[in-house]
Amino acid sequence: YIMKYAIVEISGRQFWIEKGKYYDFNRIPTELGKEISLNRVLLLNNDGDVLIGKPYLESVQIKGKILEHLRGKKTIVYKMRPKKKTRRKQGHRQEITRVLIEDIVVN
């Protein structure tokens, strides 16, 4: 069983991406249902032959569709200085965009 996958840099992080799955990225400021294309492809495995970019592969386009904008789970940022009466508790929810990968195209 050989598959087709790509490693893509998006919003400062690197993701292993396959066709037909959805991924959560940091918020992409575009409206719902819009097609986006990911062009920072670092590596592509196309049924066993591996293409490695220097640093990116110009010939590969990854087409995705924005499914929804949501917010991640709440993380709690708690800062405390020992022996001083200093405590700070702050919540944070990351803004997230869920993207469905529709196709990986090699030109």
C-alpha positions as CSV (number, residue, x, y, z in Angstrom):
1,Y,0.0,0.0,0.0
2,I,1.6,3.2,-1.3
3,M,0.0,6.5,-0.8
4,K,0.4,10.1,-1.9
5,Y,1.3,12.7,0.7
6,A,3.0,16.0,1.0
7,I,4.7,17.9,3.8
8,V,3.5,21.5,3.7
9,E,4.5,24.6,5.7
10,I,1.5,26.7,6.6
11,S,1.3,29.4,9.3
12,G,4.8,28.7,10.5
13,R,4.2,25.0,11.2
14,Q,4.7,21.9,9.0
15,F,1.9,19.4,8.3
16,W,1.8,16.0,6.8
17,I,-1.1,16.3,4.3
18,E,-3.1,13.7,2.5
19,K,-6.0,14.1,0.0
20,G,-9.5,13.8,1.3
21,K,-8.7,14.6,5.0
22,Y,-9.2,17.9,6.8
23,Y,-6.7,19.7,9.0
24,D,-6.9,22.6,11.5
25,F,-4.6,25.5,10.7
26,N,-4.2,28.8,12.4
27,R,-6.9,31.3,11.3
28,I,-6.8,32.0,7.6
29,P,-8.7,35.2,6.9
30,T,-10.9,34.1,4.0
31,E,-14.6,33.3,3.9
32,L,-16.2,29.9,4.1
33,G,-16.4,27.6,1.1
34,K,-13.6,29.5,-0.6
35,E,-10.9,27.5,-2.5
36,I,-7.3,28.0,-1.3
37,S,-4.1,26.8,-2.7
38,L,-1.1,25.8,-0.6
39,N,2.1,26.4,-2.4
40,R,4.8,26.0,0.3
41,V,5.3,22.3,-0.4
42,L,8.5,21.0,1.2
43,L,8.2,17.3,0.2
44,L,6.0,15.2,-1.9
45,N,5.8,11.4,-2.0
46,N,3.9,10.4,-5.1
47,D,3.5,6.6,-4.9
48,G,7.1,6.0,-3.9
49,D,9.0,8.6,-5.8
50,V,9.9,11.4,-3.4
51,L,10.4,15.0,-4.5
52,I,12.2,17.3,-2.1
53,G,12.1,21.0,-2.5
54,K,15.0,23.4,-2.1
55,P,13.3,24.9,-0.1
56,Y,9.9,24.5,-1.8
57,L,8.6,22.6,-4.7
58,E,7.4,25.0,-7.3
59,S,5.6,22.4,-9.5
60,V,3.2,21.1,-6.8
61,Q,-0.1,22.8,-6.0
62,I,-2.4,21.6,-3.2
63,K,-6.0,22.6,-3.5
64,G,-8.1,22.9,-0.3
65,K,-11.5,24.2,0.7
66,I,-12.3,26.1,3.8
67,L,-14.9,24.1,5.9
68,E,-15.3,26.3,9.0
69,H,-13.7,28.8,11.3
70,L,-13.6,27.7,14.9
71,R,-11.8,28.1,18.1
72,G,-9.5,25.6,19.8
73,K,-9.7,24.2,23.2
74,K,-9.1,26.6,26.1
75,T,-5.6,26.6,27.4
76,I,-4.9,28.3,30.8
77,V,-1.8,30.5,31.1
78,Y,-0.9,30.7,34.8
79,K,2.0,32.8,36.0
80,M,3.1,32.8,39.6
81,R,6.1,34.2,41.3
82,P,7.1,32.3,44.3
83,K,7.4,34.1,47.7
84,K,5.7,37.2,46.1
85,K,2.0,37.6,46.1
86,T,1.8,37.6,42.3
87,R,-0.5,35.3,40.5
88,R,-1.9,35.8,37.0
89,K,-4.4,33.5,35.4
90,Q,-5.4,34.0,31.8
91,G,-7.4,31.8,29.4
92,H,-6.6,31.6,25.7
93,R,-8.5,30.0,22.8
94,Q,-6.7,29.9,19.5
95,E,-8.6,30.9,16.4
96,I,-8.6,27.9,13.9
97,T,-9.5,27.3,10.3
98,R,-10.5,23.8,9.2
99,V,-9.4,23.1,5.7
100,L,-10.4,20.0,3.6
101,I,-7.6,18.9,1.2
102,E,-9.3,18.2,-2.2
103,D,-6.3,17.5,-4.5
104,I,-2.6,17.3,-4.8
105,V,-1.6,18.4,-8.3
106,V,1.9,17.9,-9.8
107,N,2.5,19.9,-13.0
